[in-house]
């Protein structure tokens, strides 16, 4: 697993074998960031990485100039790995939160330019994520929410849905703060 581009580009992440994660594949991550390069300005952006796992997506944002990345995961081993990697990479803009994602969403007062969520594929709560995030108004006005999910989950009828991309078993749905009234 590697960081694709930016100041940390080509650095490798070496997570321990005992992490209960399903990391986004390098191919899917590279495709995702090719899309994001055309949609957002990474420089000085604030990013929220939900179900952060290895922190791979968050570190990619740090590498590209995000001023703050908040990584949230309920697993203390994942959080410890992200903190260890941040120290190793001398990253000071990555903040970790050992917390249940849904409680974090409910209680945080921060707003973000980009929110990325990669819940466990067997989670029944995946379909409720956009509603919870938009109800709490966690995105800034031009913000973008991206959810990685299995193909069985369809967000296309959600009022904030923007687009869907598929890369093998990896699916990304994109949402914007603006409501699409044409649906």
C-alpha positions as a Markdown table, in Angstrom:
| # | Residue | x | y | z |
|---|---|---|---|---|
| 1 | Unk | 0.0 | 0.0 | 0.0 |
| 2 | Unk | 1.5 | 3.3 | -1.1 |
| 3 | Unk | 0.8 | 7.0 | -1.1 |
| 4 | Unk | 0.3 | 8.0 | -4.8 |
| 5 | Unk | 1.3 | 11.6 | -5.1 |
| 6 | Unk | 2.3 | 14.8 | -3.3 |
| 7 | Unk | 4.9 | 15.5 | -0.6 |
| 8 | Unk | 4.6 | 11.9 | 0.7 |
| 9 | Unk | 4.3 | 10.3 | -2.7 |
| 10 | Unk | 5.7 | 6.8 | -3.1 |
| 11 | Unk | 6.0 | 6.3 | 0.7 |
| 12 | Unk | 4.7 | 3.0 | 1.7 |
| 13 | Unk | 2.3 | 2.1 | 4.5 |
| 14 | Unk | 3.1 | -1.1 | 6.4 |
| 15 | Unk | 0.0 | -2.0 | 8.5 |
| 16 | Unk | 0.2 | -4.9 | 10.9 |
| 17 | Unk | -1.5 | -8.1 | 9.8 |
| 18 | Unk | -4.0 | -7.9 | 12.7 |
| 19 | Unk | -5.8 | -4.7 | 11.5 |
| 20 | Unk | -9.5 | -5.5 | 10.8 |
| 21 | Unk | -9.6 | -3.5 | 7.6 |
| 22 | Unk | -10.3 | -3.8 | 3.9 |
| 23 | Unk | -8.0 | -1.2 | 2.4 |
| 24 | Unk | -9.0 | 0.6 | -0.7 |
| 25 | Unk | -6.9 | -0.9 | -3.5 |
| 26 | Unk | -4.1 | 1.2 | -5.0 |
| 27 | Unk | -5.9 | 1.0 | -8.4 |
| 28 | Unk | -9.2 | 2.3 | -7.0 |
| 29 | Unk | -7.5 | 4.9 | -4.9 |
| 30 | Unk | -5.5 | 6.2 | -7.9 |
| 31 | Unk | -8.7 | 6.4 | -9.9 |
| 32 | Unk | -10.5 | 8.2 | -7.1 |
| 33 | Unk | -7.8 | 10.8 | -6.8 |
| 34 | Unk | -7.7 | 11.3 | -10.6 |
| 35 | Unk | -11.4 | 12.3 | -10.2 |
| 36 | Unk | -10.8 | 14.4 | -7.1 |
| 37 | Unk | -8.0 | 16.3 | -8.9 |
| 38 | Unk | -10.7 | 17.8 | -11.1 |
| 39 | Unk | -13.3 | 18.4 | -8.4 |
| 40 | Unk | -11.4 | 19.9 | -5.4 |
| 41 | Unk | -8.5 | 22.1 | -4.4 |
| 42 | Unk | -6.5 | 20.0 | -1.9 |
| 43 | Unk | -4.4 | 23.0 | -0.7 |
| 44 | Unk | -5.6 | 24.0 | 2.7 |
| 45 | Unk | -8.7 | 21.8 | 2.6 |
| 46 | Unk | -10.1 | 20.2 | 5.7 |
| 47 | Unk | -10.8 | 16.5 | 5.4 |
| 48 | Unk | -12.7 | 14.0 | 7.5 |
| 49 | Unk | -11.8 | 10.3 | 7.1 |
| 50 | Unk | -14.5 | 8.1 | 8.6 |
| 51 | Unk | -13.8 | 4.4 | 9.3 |
| 52 | Unk | -10.2 | 5.5 | 8.7 |
| 53 | Unk | -8.6 | 2.0 | 9.0 |
| 54 | Unk | -5.0 | 2.3 | 7.9 |
| 55 | Unk | -5.4 | 6.1 | 7.2 |
| 56 | Unk | -4.3 | 5.6 | 3.6 |
| 57 | Unk | -6.9 | 8.0 | 2.2 |
| 58 | Unk | -6.2 | 10.6 | 4.9 |
| 59 | Unk | -2.5 | 10.4 | 4.3 |
| 60 | Unk | -3.1 | 11.0 | 0.6 |
| 61 | Unk | -4.9 | 14.2 | 1.4 |
| 62 | Unk | -2.1 | 15.3 | 3.8 |
| 63 | Unk | 0.4 | 14.5 | 1.0 |
| 64 | Unk | -1.5 | 16.8 | -1.4 |
| 65 | Unk | -1.6 | 19.8 | 1.0 |
| 66 | Unk | -4.7 | 19.4 | 3.2 |
| 67 | Unk | -4.3 | 21.6 | 6.2 |
| 68 | Unk | -6.2 | 19.3 | 8.5 |
| 69 | Unk | -7.2 | 15.6 | 8.3 |
| 70 | Unk | -9.4 | 14.1 | 11.0 |
| 71 | Unk | -9.2 | 10.3 | 11.1 |
| 72 | Unk | -11.9 | 8.5 | 13.0 |
| 73 | Unk | -12.0 | 4.8 | 13.8 |
| 74 | Unk | -13.4 | 2.7 | 16.6 |
| 75 | Unk | -10.5 | 0.3 | 16.5 |
| 76 | Unk | -7.7 | 1.4 | 18.8 |
| 77 | Unk | -5.1 | -0.7 | 16.8 |
| 78 | Unk | -6.1 | 1.3 | 13.6 |
| 79 | Unk | -5.7 | 4.6 | 15.5 |
| 80 | Unk | -2.4 | 3.5 | 17.0 |
| 81 | Unk | -1.1 | 2.6 | 13.5 |
| 82 | Unk | -2.2 | 6.0 | 12.0 |
| 83 | Unk | -0.5 | 7.8 | 14.9 |
| 84 | Unk | 2.7 | 5.8 | 14.5 |
| 85 | Unk | 2.7 | 6.4 | 10.7 |
| 86 | Unk | 2.1 | 10.1 | 11.2 |
| 87 | Unk | 5.1 | 10.3 | 13.5 |
| 88 | Unk | 7.2 | 8.3 | 11.1 |
| 89 | Unk | 6.2 | 10.6 | 8.2 |
| 90 | Unk | 6.6 | 13.7 | 10.3 |
| 91 | Unk | 2.9 | 14.6 | 9.7 |
| 92 | Unk | 1.5 | 17.2 | 12.1 |
| 93 | Unk | -1.8 | 17.9 | 10.3 |
| 94 | Unk | -3.4 | 14.4 | 10.9 |
| 95 | Unk | -5.6 | 14.3 | 14.0 |
| 96 | Unk | -7.0 | 11.0 | 15.2 |
| 97 | Unk | -10.2 | 10.2 | 17.1 |
| 98 | Unk | -10.7 | 6.8 | 18.7 |
| 99 | Unk | -14.5 | 6.9 | 18.5 |
| 100 | Unk | -17.6 | 5.3 | 17.0 |
| 101 | Unk | -18.1 | 7.1 | 13.7 |
| 102 | Unk | -21.8 | 7.7 | 14.3 |
| 103 | Unk | -21.2 | 9.2 | 17.7 |
| 104 | Unk | -18.5 | 11.4 | 16.3 |
| 105 | Unk | -20.8 | 12.6 | 13.5 |
| 106 | Unk | -23.5 | 13.4 | 16.1 |
| 107 | Unk | -21.2 | 15.4 | 18.4 |
| 108 | Unk | -18.6 | 17.1 | 16.2 |
| 109 | Unk | -18.9 | 20.9 | 15.6 |
| 110 | Unk | -16.3 | 20.9 | 12.8 |
| 111 | Unk | -17.2 | 21.4 | 9.1 |
| 112 | Unk | -15.2 | 19.9 | 6.3 |
| 113 | Unk | -14.4 | 20.4 | 2.6 |
| 114 | Unk | -14.2 | 16.6 | 2.0 |
| 115 | Unk | -15.6 | 13.7 | 3.9 |
| 116 | Unk | -14.6 | 10.2 | 2.9 |
| 117 | Unk | -16.3 | 7.2 | 4.5 |
| 118 | Unk | -15.3 | 3.6 | 4.0 |
| 119 | Unk | -17.6 | 1.6 | 6.4 |
| 120 | Unk | -17.3 | -2.2 | 6.7 |
| 121 | Unk | -19.1 | -3.7 | 3.7 |
| 122 | Unk | -21.4 | -5.7 | 5.9 |
| 123 | Unk | -22.5 | -2.6 | 7.9 |
| 124 | Unk | -26.3 | -2.1 | 7.8 |
| 125 | Unk | -25.8 | 1.5 | 8.7 |
| 126 | Unk | -24.0 | 2.4 | 5.4 |
| 127 | Unk | -27.2 | 3.6 | 3.7 |
| 128 | Unk | -27.9 | 6.0 | 6.5 |
| 129 | Unk | -24.5 | 7.8 | 6.4 |
| 130 | Unk | -25.4 | 10.5 | 3.9 |
| 131 | Unk | -28.6 | 11.5 | 5.9 |
| 132 | Unk | -26.6 | 11.7 | 9.1 |
| 133 | Unk | -23.8 | 13.8 | 7.6 |
| 134 | Unk | -26.2 | 16.2 | 5.9 |
| 135 | Unk | -28.5 | 16.5 | 8.9 |
| 136 | Unk | -25.5 | 17.6 | 10.9 |
| 137 | Unk | -24.3 | 20.0 | 8.1 |
| 138 | Unk | -20.8 | 18.7 | 8.3 |
| 139 | Unk | -19.9 | 19.7 | 4.8 |
| 140 | Unk | -18.9 | 23.2 | 3.9 |
| 141 | Unk | -21.0 | 24.8 | 1.1 |
| 142 | Unk | -18.8 | 23.5 | -1.8 |
| 143 | Unk | -18.0 | 20.3 | 0.1 |
| 144 | Unk | -17.9 | 16.8 | -1.2 |
| 145 | Unk | -18.9 | 13.5 | 0.5 |
| 146 | Unk | -17.5 | 10.2 | -0.9 |
| 147 | Unk | -18.7 | 6.8 | 0.4 |
| 148 | Unk | -16.9 | 3.6 | -0.6 |
| 149 | Unk | -19.5 | 0.8 | -0.6 |
| 150 | Unk | -20.4 | -2.6 | -2.0 |
| 151 | Unk | -22.3 | -2.8 | -5.3 |
| 152 | Unk | -25.5 | -3.8 | -3.6 |
| 153 | Unk | -25.8 | -0.3 | -2.0 |
| 154 | Unk | -27.5 | 2.2 | -4.4 |
| 155 | Unk | -27.5 | 5.9 | -3.4 |
| 156 | Unk | -28.6 | 7.2 | -6.8 |
| 157 | Unk | -32.0 | 8.5 | -5.5 |
| 158 | Unk | -30.5 | 10.4 | -2.6 |
| 159 | Unk | -31.1 | 14.2 | -3.0 |
| 160 | Unk | -27.4 | 15.0 | -2.6 |
| 161 | Unk | -26.2 | 12.3 | -4.9 |
| 162 | Unk | -23.8 | 13.5 | -7.6 |
| 163 | Unk | -22.2 | 10.5 | -9.3 |
| 164 | Unk | -21.2 | 6.8 | -8.9 |
| 165 | Unk | -17.9 | 5.2 | -10.0 |
| 166 | Unk | -17.1 | 1.5 | -10.0 |
| 167 | Unk | -13.6 | -0.1 | -10.0 |
| 168 | Unk | -14.0 | -3.9 | -9.8 |
| 169 | Unk | -15.4 | -4.6 | -6.3 |
| 170 | Unk | -14.9 | -1.0 | -5.2 |
| 171 | Unk | -17.8 | 1.5 | -5.6 |
| 172 | Unk | -17.6 | 5.2 | -4.8 |
| 173 | Unk | -20.7 | 7.4 | -4.5 |
| 174 | Unk | -20.2 | 11.1 | -4.5 |
| 175 | Unk | -22.5 | 13.6 | -2.8 |
| 176 | Unk | -22.5 | 17.4 | -2.8 |
| 177 | Unk | -23.9 | 19.8 | -0.2 |
| 178 | Unk | -26.3 | 21.2 | -2.9 |
| 179 | Unk | -29.5 | 19.3 | -3.3 |
| 180 | Unk | -30.3 | 18.0 | -6.8 |
| 181 | Unk | -33.9 | 19.0 | -7.3 |
| 182 | Unk | -34.1 | 17.3 | -10.7 |
| 183 | Unk | -34.4 | 13.8 | -9.1 |
